[in-house]
Amino acid sequence: MSMLSVEHLNVWFGKGHNRVDAVTDASFDVAPGESFGLVGESGSGKSTILRAITGLVPTWSGRITVDGQDVAKKRHRSFYKTVQMVFQDPYASLHPRHSVDAVLGETLHLHGFRDIDARVVRLLDDVGLGQKFRFRFPHQLSGGQRQRVAIARALAAEPRILLLDEPTSALDVSVQAEILNLLTDLRAEHGLTYVMVSHDLAVVGHVCARLAVMKDSRIVEIMDVDSLRAKRANHPYSQELLRNSVGA
């Protein structure tokens, strides 16, 4: 059974003549513990798929299942104990007046955990920060440290699926590899399933076993990472992406 299944997903914005189709007839499956990538140029629809899965986009049709259960239009609270998302910009996703302790503690409280102090410490250790960062504020952290806090917040609910929306694109190149290695380690340690959006084929090749290539709202090809590294693709757009990529 798939941990996440997307079947004939359509996502749109607006109505009538103003309607814009952001995702058209997208289908893919992600196995338990797998890391799956969505790649394509800006505006191709890849991030919109993640937002549809999490309920941030209400106008969609098709079928989404998580661990065999159909996802309703209105997400039940329990959904977010299974699925969490890490956003592109770690500074924008953290409240500037909330300390790391407040961010993680509030999240744990919302998910009904009681031993909050111990869990905050464990989360910080998990993402490689440690207790010395517990009472710092976002402006006192580097971009990489902020993204580690954002990952810790996503892990607080003890989810089984993490949706990663360009998790390293806002970071310095020197920090990107550290975050990608952290994500790889966390997936192995916690048995997580990932869906990662990126425009960078090298990033996807570092983390993912399979990937879907998107162009103009559609998935044009699904390929494995071995084909990516060997620069083998069937669709002309995928071939173009591979020709233009560096280090993939």
C-alpha positions in Angstrom: 0.0 0.0 0.0 1.2 3.5 -0.8 1.8 6.0 2.0 0.6 8.8 -0.2 -1.4 8.5 -3.4 -2.4 11.3 -5.8 -4.8 10.3 -8.6 -6.0 12.6 -11.4 -5.4 15.7 -9.3 -6.6 19.0 -10.7 -6.1 22.3 -9.0 -7.4 25.7 -10.2 -7.8 29.3 -9.2 -10.6 31.6 -10.1 -13.8 31.0 -12.0 -15.1 31.2 -15.5 -12.9 33.3 -17.9 -10.6 34.0 -14.9 -9.9 30.4 -14.1 -6.3 29.3 -14.1 -5.5 25.6 -14.1 -2.4 25.2 -11.9 -2.3 21.4 -11.8 -3.9 19.1 -14.5 -4.5 15.4 -14.1 -1.5 14.7 -11.9 -1.0 11.1 -10.6 1.7 9.5 -8.5 2.3 7.2 -5.6 4.8 7.3 -2.8 5.7 4.2 -0.9 6.2 4.1 2.9 9.7 5.5 3.7 10.3 6.6 0.1 11.5 10.1 -0.8 9.8 11.4 -4.0 10.7 14.6 -5.9 8.6 17.0 -7.9 10.8 19.1 -10.3 10.1 21.7 -13.0 10.4 25.4 -13.7 8.7 28.1 -11.6 4.9 28.0 -12.2 4.8 24.4 -13.3 2.4 23.5 -10.4 4.8 21.5 -8.2 4.3 23.5 -5.0 0.6 23.8 -5.7 0.4 20.0 -5.4 1.9 20.1 -1.9 -0.6 22.9 -0.9 -3.5 20.8 -2.2 -2.4 17.8 -0.2 -2.2 19.9 3.0 -5.5 21.7 2.5 -4.0 25.1 1.8 -5.7 25.1 -1.6 -9.5 24.4 -1.4 -10.3 24.2 -5.2 -9.2 20.8 -6.3 -10.6 17.6 -7.7 -9.4 14.1 -8.0 -8.3 11.7 -5.2 -5.7 12.0 -2.5 -5.1 9.2 0.0 -2.8 9.0 3.0 -2.0 5.5 4.3 -5.0 4.2 2.4 -7.5 6.8 3.8 -9.2 9.3 1.5 -8.3 12.9 2.3 -11.5 15.0 2.8 -11.9 18.5 1.4 -11.8 19.7 5.0 -8.9 18.2 6.9 -9.5 16.6 10.2 -7.1 17.6 13.0 -5.7 14.1 13.0 -4.5 14.6 9.4 -1.8 17.1 10.6 -0.5 14.5 13.0 0.3 12.4 9.9 1.3 15.0 7.4 3.5 18.1 8.0 5.1 20.6 5.7 8.4 22.5 5.7 8.2 25.7 3.7 10.8 27.5 1.5 11.5 30.6 3.6 12.4 29.7 7.2 12.3 33.3 8.4 8.8 34.0 7.0 7.5 30.7 8.5 8.6 31.6 12.0 7.0 34.3 14.2 9.7 36.9 14.8 8.6 37.6 18.4 8.4 33.9 19.4 11.5 32.2 20.8 12.5 28.7 19.5 11.1 27.3 22.8 7.7 29.1 22.2 7.5 27.9 18.6 8.1 24.3 19.5 6.3 24.3 22.8 3.1 25.8 21.2 3.2 23.2 18.4 3.6 20.3 20.9 0.7 21.7 23.0 -1.6 22.0 20.0 -0.9 18.3 19.2 -1.8 17.3 22.7 1.6 16.3 24.1 2.2 16.7 27.8 6.0 16.2 28.4 6.7 19.4 26.5 10.1 20.4 28.0 11.6 17.0 27.3 10.2 16.9 23.8 11.6 20.4 23.0 15.1 19.3 24.0 14.8 16.1 22.0 13.6 18.0 18.9 16.5 20.4 19.1 18.9 17.5 19.4 17.3 15.7 16.5 17.9 18.7 14.2 21.4 19.3 15.4 20.9 22.5 17.4 21.0 21.6 21.1 19.6 23.3 24.1 21.7 26.5 23.7 19.4 27.6 20.9 16.2 27.0 22.9 15.5 30.6 24.0 16.8 32.4 20.9 14.6 34.3 18.5 14.6 33.9 14.7 16.7 37.1 14.2 19.4 35.6 16.3 19.7 32.5 14.1 21.3 32.0 10.7 19.2 30.8 7.7 20.3 27.3 8.2 19.5 27.3 11.9 16.1 28.8 11.2 15.4 26.0 8.7 16.4 23.4 11.4 13.9 25.0 13.7 11.2 24.8 11.0 12.1 21.1 10.5 11.9 20.5 14.3 8.5 22.1 14.4 7.3 19.8 11.6 8.6 16.8 13.4 6.9 17.9 16.7 3.7 16.2 15.6 5.5 12.9 15.0 4.3 12.8 11.4 4.8 10.0 9.0 4.9 12.2 5.9 6.9 15.4 5.4 6.2 17.7 2.4 9.3 19.7 1.6 8.7 22.9 -0.5 12.1 24.0 -1.8 13.6 23.5 1.7 17.1 24.7 0.8 16.6 27.2 -2.0 16.6 30.2 0.4 19.9 29.1 2.0 23.5 29.7 1.2 25.1 27.0 -1.0 27.4 26.1 1.8 24.5 25.4 4.1 22.3 23.5 1.6 24.2 20.3 1.8 24.0 20.3 5.6 20.2 20.6 5.5 19.9 17.9 2.8 22.1 15.5 4.8 20.0 16.3 7.9 16.8 15.5 6.1 18.3 12.2 4.8 19.3 11.2 8.3 15.9 12.1 9.8 14.1 10.1 7.1 16.2 7.0 8.0 16.0 7.5 11.7 12.2 8.1 11.9 11.0 6.1 8.9 9.6 9.2 7.3 8.1 9.5 3.8 9.1 12.6 1.9 7.7 14.5 -1.1 10.2 17.2 -2.0 9.6 20.1 -4.4 12.7 21.6 -6.1 13.8 23.3 -9.3 17.3 21.9 -8.7 17.8 18.4 -10.1 21.0 18.0 -8.0 19.1 18.6 -4.8 16.4 16.0 -5.8 19.1 13.6 -6.9 20.7 13.9 -3.4 17.6 13.1 -1.5 15.0 11.3 -3.7 14.8 7.8 -5.2 12.2 8.8 -7.8 10.9 12.1 -9.2 8.1 13.5 -11.4 8.9 16.1 -14.0 6.3 18.9 -14.3 5.7 21.3 -17.2 2.8 23.7 -17.6 0.7 22.1 -14.8 1.2 18.5 -16.0 3.4 15.6 -15.0 5.2 14.7 -18.2 7.4 11.9 -16.9 8.2 9.9 -13.8 11.8 8.6 -13.5 14.1 7.0 -11.0 17.3 8.7 -9.7 19.5 6.3 -11.6 18.0 7.6 -14.9 18.5 11.1 -13.6 22.2 10.6 -12.8 22.7 8.9 -16.2 20.8 11.8 -17.8 18.4 9.4 -19.4 14.9 10.8 -20.0 12.1 10.1 -22.4 10.2 13.4 -22.6 11.8 16.3 -24.5 11.3 18.7 -21.6 12.9 16.2 -19.2 15.8 15.9 -21.6 16.1 19.7 -21.7 16.2 19.9 -17.9 18.9 17.3 -17.7 21.0 19.1 -20.3 20.7 22.4 -18.4 21.4 20.9 -15.0 24.7 21.1 -13.2 25.7 18.3 -10.9 22.5 16.3 -11.2 
